[in-house]
Amino acid sequence: MPAAVASFGGKVVVASRKDVRLPCQAVGMPEPRREWQVNGRLLNLQHSVSEARSTPLQILSDGTLLLTGVTRSDGADYTCIVTNDHGKDLIIYKLSVQGRQISAIIIFSKPL
């Protein structure tokens, strides 16, 4: 049986600093392999910090991608690709993170 995704992608809007779960349930025989991409680039959890990603990422046992404490910079297209010997399928989540980006403002004043 060809690999298929049994989850629904689409637009996901979330508030800044919240956790996000992007499900990727796969069906097929043999058991499909899963791969996550961010904006078309393979997601490598071991190198996520070196890719300027401040949000911790984890792929759960059911294939769900968990992003913890998202920020606006995490807004992107997240693609789950499932494959086996008989086929391939994918879903795309368009993640948008809303909320103000907090910047430090330093005010200098002259003594009176």
N, C-alpha and C positions, 0 to 999 in steps of 0.2 A: 504494500500500500504506500503511495507517495507521501512524502512529508507534507504536512499542512499545519498552519497556525490556527489554533482554536480560540484565539483572543481577538479583540477588535482594537485597532489603532485609532488614530484621529488626533484632534487637538486637545491638549491638556493644559489648563490654566491653573496655576497654583500661586499662593502667596509666598513671598520670600521667607526663608528660614523654616519652611515646612518640609516634611519628608514626602517623597513621591515614590509610588510603586507603579512600574510599567510592566504589566503581565505579558508573558509570552509562553502560553501553553501550547505544546506541540503534540501532534498525533502522527502515526505512521509506523510501518514495519519495514525494515528494522527501525528501532528507536531513533528518531532524528537527532542530529547534532545541532546545537544552537550557537549563534554568534551575534554579538551586539556591535553595532556601529553608531558613531556619533558624527553627524554631518558627513557621512560617507567614509569615515576613517574607522578602522577596526579598533574597538575598545579594548585596551590592554590595562587591566586593573593594577598590574604591578608597576606600571609607569604613569599612572594617572596623575601623580603629584608633579612629575617632571613636565607634564603637558599643561601646566598652569591651571590645574583643576583643584579648587579648594574644597569641593564637596566630596565627602567619602562616598564611594560607590561599592555596591556588593551585588553579585548575582546569586539569588536564592536557589534552593534545590529544585523548585518548580520552573526555573527559567526567568522569574521576575527580576527586573533590574530595580534595585533600591537605591535611591539618591537621598542622602540624609542632609537636612538643613540647606536646601537649595538657595542659590543666589541668582541674580539676574544673568550672570555670566553662564549659568547652566542652561539657559534657554537655547534649544537646538532641535534638530531632527534626530530622533533616536530610532534606529531600525533593528528589529530582531529578524534574523534570517535562520530558517530551519532547513536542513538538508538531510537526505538519506540516499541510498542507491537508486531510488525510483523517482526522486523529484526534489523540488525546492519551493519554498513559499516564504513570504515576508510580510511584516506589518511595519508601519511607520507611525511614530508618535511625534507630534509637533509640540514640544514643551515650551510654554511661555511662562516666565516667572514675573509676577507683578509685585510691586512694592518699591518704596524709595530706596535708592542707593545712598547710604549715609556717608558723607564726606566730612572730614574734620575741617573746621574753619578756625583759623588763628587770627585774632585781632590784635594789632599792635597799637598802643596809644602812647602819646607823649605825656610825660608828667606835666601837671599844671603849674 
